[in-house]
Amino acid sequence: MVDLKSRIIDGVARLTADEQRFVSHLRNIARLGKYVAPTRGHRRQLDRLQWAIDHDHPAIQLVRRIIDNCNENCVRSVARLFVDHAWEGYRRRTKLEQQYGVSLPGFIVISPLARCNLRCVGCYAGAYGDREPYLSYHDMERLLDEVRDWGCRFVVISGGEPTMFWRSIPGDGRGLRDLCSQYHDTTFLMYTNGTLIDDEMAAEMAELGNVSPGISVEGFREQTDARRGDGVFDQVMDAMAALRRHRALFGASVTYTSRNADIVASDEFIDMLIDQGCIYAWYFMYVPVGRDPDLSLMVTPEQRRRMCETTWRWLTTRPIFVADFWNSGALTHGCIAAGTSAGYLHVTHRGDICPCVFMLYSSLNMHETDSETPLLDAVRSEFFARIRQGQEQKQNNPLAPCQIVDHPEVLKEAVEATGARSTQEGQTILNGLHPQVCERAERWREIADDLWTTSGMWKGLRDAYSDNGWLPPG
C-alpha cells in the first residue's frame, strides 16, 4: 500500500507539466476512487470533485492555478496531504478512536514562540511579551511524533513570528527549516507577518515544498499599515513577489475587525490576493481575548453577516480557497476546538495545551507531565470534554459555532467547573467583558438562525445536516 501511495503521489506531481492531462487524470481518480473511499463522506467528496471538473467550477480553476504557479515539490505535498492525511490518516484516527474511546483531532497548531518583530493592534500573541519562554526543537519533535502516530500529516505553526526561528532556535543549531525537512512527509502551514521572508527564505520554502506561509494582510496599504506599522504592506507585497518567483505555494491570513471588515469583504481585495499569487485566504474574526482586549474592534453582527455571505460566495465564484473562522462552520459541523475529529488543539510557547488558539485556558502543560502522550491526555481531560459537550448541545446552527463569542457561557462554565487556568494575565473575557460578549452573541444568533433556516446559500448543507439528525435552530 505504501508503494501504491508513493506511485500515486509521484504520478500526480509529474502530471503538472501538462495541465489538461492532469485534470483528465484527476477526473479518473475521482471516478475510480469512489470504489476505495473509506467513508460515505469521502465518496461524496469525490462525487463533488467529478462534478466540479465537468462544470469547470472555480475549485478546478484553483487546481489549474496551483499547477501553473507552484513547483513539483509543492504539488507533491498537496497530493500527499490528501492521500496520507485525509484518507489514510483518517483510517488510522478512526481505528485509534475505538481503542482510546475518544476522537482524535485531525491536526494541531503549535506556537513555538511568543516574540515578534511587530506590535500589531489587537494581537492575542503579542500580549505575552518578549521575555517569554519558547518551545525547543526537541519539544516540537515530541509533539509531531505523537500526532504522526495518529496518522496526522498536517501541522500549523503560529506564533509570535515563526520565521524568527526559521534557521535557528535559540540554544539549538536547528530551526523550523530543519523541522520541515526532517518531517518531509508532513505539510506545514506557517502563519507569518511576512516581513522577514527574503529571497533566500522564499527559495528554501519552495525547495522544501511542504511548508506554506500564510501571510498576514489586513486590507490594502492603509488598513495593513494602520494595524501593523508603516511600510508593512510593501514588505508583504515583496514577500509574495519572492515566493511567486520561486513557485512556492502560499496564501494570506486576514484578521477582520470593525475597522477593516468592509474593505476585506470587497471583491477588489480578494482579487488583489489572487493577482498576488495567493492560493488560499484564511479569514479570522477579531476576538477580544488576552491582555487589554478592545471590544470596539469586534465586528458588529451586521458586518459579520456580510462577511459570512461574501466568503461563501467567493468559494463558488473565485479560484481561491477561502475559509472563514467562524463563518465557515457549516463546512466543519460547527466548532472545531478541543480535539474533535474534524478539528484541532493548540500548544502554546509555554507548553500549555489549549482547546484552540483563542481559548486561552488550559488544564495541562506538556512540560509538567512525564506522559508520552500529553496531547491525548489533554483530549481526554474533563476540560476538553466539557467544551466538546457544549459543542454537541449547541450544534443546531453551524453558523454560530464558537464557544467563545457565540456561546460564551460554554467556555465560562467549562473553566469554572474544571479549574482550567488562564494562559495569559489580564484575561477579561469571562468576567469584565462577559455580559457584553453574551449580548452580542444573542444578537448574532438571531441573524445566524435566519441565515441558516431561510437562505438558499446553505440549502444543500442544511438538508444534509437534517438527514444526519441535526436539530433546527430554536
Order of alpha helices (4+ residues) and beta strands (2+ residues): alpha-alpha-alpha-alpha-alpha-alpha-beta-alpha-beta-alpha-beta-alpha-beta-alpha-alpha-beta-alpha-alpha-beta-alpha-beta-beta-beta-beta-alpha-alpha-alpha-beta-alpha-alpha
